[in-house]
Amino acid sequence: HGALRLDDVVRFTDPTESAATLEVRDGNPGALGFYFDHDRIHVGDPTTVIDQAFNAWTTDRDAGIDAIMVASTRDLVSELNALARSHRLGGHRARWEVPLRDGNHASKGDVVITRDNDRRLRYGRHDWVRNGDRWTVTGTRMGGSMTVQHNRSGRTITLPASYVQASVELGYATTIHGAQGITADTCHGLLTGRESRQQLY
């Protein structure tokens, strides 16, 4: 009663892809044909597909594309984030690390995601730290706080240690639910086959 149904998709330049996404949303398995035909789906064992997603993400990042990896479970996300950070560090150990909410650590140069809205943390007249914002760490402090630069606006803010420990995660990969509200140029999704059609969409 009183519900609205949105049917006009505007996020894609290809109208065929727009139609395919609506078919996926409605649970039509035939819609996957579009993705197979355009080499968007790759099948393999768990280790292979993790490597495929990570390598595709790395290729995009090396080309200057803002990419993110998405998976259905926290364990897969943690593995992807650990791979990405290890790749970034190139086998070196960061001098100053800060513990994060997800059990990982971040240091200068890492990409992180903020997970809670906090209007007290303002970095502009109309901007404050929001759930799903992605940042690059520009500095860390021994007490656990960090200075971050917003990946879209370029503005900076210092996040207090209490917020970092409660509400910041590594931002190379995220869960499907956690990806809601995130803006990126490309996405590399990792599916196990146990996802609902809503998660697939």
C-alpha positions in Angstrom: 0.0 0.0 0.0 1.5 3.3 -1.0 4.8 1.8 -2.2 6.7 3.1 -5.2 8.4 0.8 -7.8 11.4 2.3 -9.6 11.8 1.0 -13.1 13.9 3.6 -14.9 17.6 2.7 -14.4 19.9 5.7 -15.0 23.2 4.4 -13.7 24.3 2.6 -16.9 25.1 4.0 -20.3 24.1 0.7 -22.0 20.3 0.3 -22.1 20.8 -3.5 -22.5 22.7 -3.6 -19.3 20.0 -1.6 -17.6 17.4 -4.1 -18.7 19.5 -7.0 -17.6 19.9 -5.6 -14.1 16.1 -5.3 -13.7 15.7 -8.9 -14.8 18.3 -9.9 -12.2 16.3 -8.0 -9.6 13.2 -9.9 -10.6 15.0 -13.2 -10.3 15.1 -14.2 -14.0 18.1 -16.5 -14.5 18.1 -15.7 -18.2 19.4 -12.3 -17.4 22.8 -13.7 -16.5 23.3 -14.3 -20.3 24.1 -10.7 -20.7 26.9 -11.0 -18.2 28.3 -14.2 -19.7 28.2 -12.7 -23.2 30.1 -9.7 -22.0 32.8 -11.7 -20.1 31.6 -10.4 -16.7 31.2 -13.8 -15.0 34.2 -16.1 -14.3 33.7 -19.5 -12.7 36.2 -21.4 -10.7 37.1 -23.0 -7.3 37.3 -20.7 -4.3 41.0 -20.0 -4.5 40.9 -19.3 -8.2 38.0 -16.9 -8.0 39.6 -15.0 -5.1 42.8 -14.6 -7.3 40.7 -13.6 -10.3 38.8 -10.9 -8.4 42.0 -9.6 -6.7 43.9 -9.6 -10.0 41.1 -7.7 -11.8 41.0 -5.2 -9.0 44.8 -4.8 -9.1 44.7 -4.2 -12.8 42.0 -1.4 -12.4 43.9 0.2 -9.5 47.2 0.2 -11.5 45.3 2.0 -14.3 44.1 4.7 -12.0 40.6 3.4 -11.7 38.8 3.6 -8.4 37.8 -0.1 -7.9 36.4 -2.0 -5.0 36.0 -5.7 -4.3 32.7 -7.1 -2.9 32.0 -10.4 -1.3 29.1 -12.0 0.6 30.8 -13.0 3.8 33.1 -11.1 6.3 35.7 -13.9 6.0 36.0 -13.4 2.3 36.2 -9.6 2.7 38.8 -10.0 5.4 40.9 -12.2 3.1 40.6 -9.8 0.1 41.5 -6.8 2.3 44.5 -8.6 3.7 45.6 -9.5 0.1 45.2 -5.9 -1.0 47.1 -4.4 1.9 49.9 -6.9 1.6 50.2 -6.1 -2.1 50.3 -2.4 -1.3 53.0 -2.8 1.3 55.0 -5.0 -1.0 56.3 -7.2 1.8 57.4 -4.3 4.0 56.1 -3.6 7.5 54.4 -0.2 8.1 56.1 1.9 10.7 52.9 3.3 12.3 49.8 1.2 12.3 46.4 1.9 13.8 43.9 -0.9 14.8 40.6 -0.9 13.0 37.1 -2.2 13.8 37.4 -5.2 11.5 40.6 -6.5 13.2 42.9 -5.3 10.5 45.4 -2.4 10.8 45.8 0.7 8.6 48.8 2.9 7.9 49.6 5.8 5.7 48.5 5.1 2.1 45.7 2.6 3.0 42.1 3.0 1.8 39.5 2.8 4.6 35.7 3.0 4.9 33.8 4.8 7.6 30.9 2.9 8.9 28.9 5.3 11.0 27.4 8.8 10.3 28.8 11.3 12.7 27.7 15.0 12.1 30.2 16.1 14.8 33.0 15.1 12.4 32.8 17.8 9.8 35.2 18.5 7.0 33.3 21.2 5.2 30.3 23.5 5.7 27.9 20.8 4.5 30.0 17.7 4.8 30.4 15.3 7.6 31.7 11.7 8.0 29.2 9.3 6.6 28.6 5.6 6.5 30.1 4.2 3.3 32.6 7.1 2.7 35.9 6.0 1.3 39.2 7.7 2.4 42.9 7.4 2.0 45.0 7.5 5.2 47.5 10.4 5.0 48.8 10.0 8.6 48.4 8.0 11.8 49.2 8.8 15.4 50.3 6.6 18.3 47.1 7.1 20.2 45.1 5.5 17.4 43.7 8.6 15.5 44.3 9.0 11.8 44.2 11.8 9.2 42.3 10.8 6.1 41.5 12.4 2.7 38.1 11.8 1.1 38.5 9.8 -2.1 35.9 11.9 -4.0 36.1 15.5 -2.6 39.8 15.4 -1.7 39.0 17.1 1.7 40.8 15.9 4.8 39.8 15.3 8.4 41.4 13.8 11.5 39.3 10.9 12.9 39.6 10.4 16.7 40.9 7.0 17.9 37.5 6.2 19.5 35.8 6.6 16.1 38.6 4.7 14.2 38.4 1.7 16.6 34.6 1.6 16.5 33.7 2.6 13.0 36.6 2.3 10.4 37.5 -0.7 8.3 39.9 -1.3 5.5 38.3 -0.2 2.2 39.7 -2.4 -0.5 36.8 -4.9 -0.1 33.5 -4.9 1.6 30.4 -7.1 2.1 27.5 -6.8 -0.3 25.4 -5.1 2.4 28.4 -2.8 3.4 28.7 -1.7 -0.2 25.4 0.1 -0.1 26.1 3.8 -0.6 29.6 3.4 -1.8 30.7 5.1 -5.0 33.4 3.5 -7.1 34.3 3.3 -10.8 34.3 -0.5 -11.0 33.3 -3.4 -8.7 34.7 -6.9 -8.7 32.2 -9.2 -6.9 33.0 -12.6 -5.4 30.0 -15.0 -5.1 29.8 -18.4 -3.6 26.5 -19.5 -5.1 24.6 -19.3 -1.8 23.6 -15.6 -2.2 20.0 -14.5 -2.5 18.8 -12.8 -5.7 18.7 -9.6 -3.8 22.4 -10.0 -2.9 23.2 -10.9 -6.5 21.4 -7.7 -7.7 
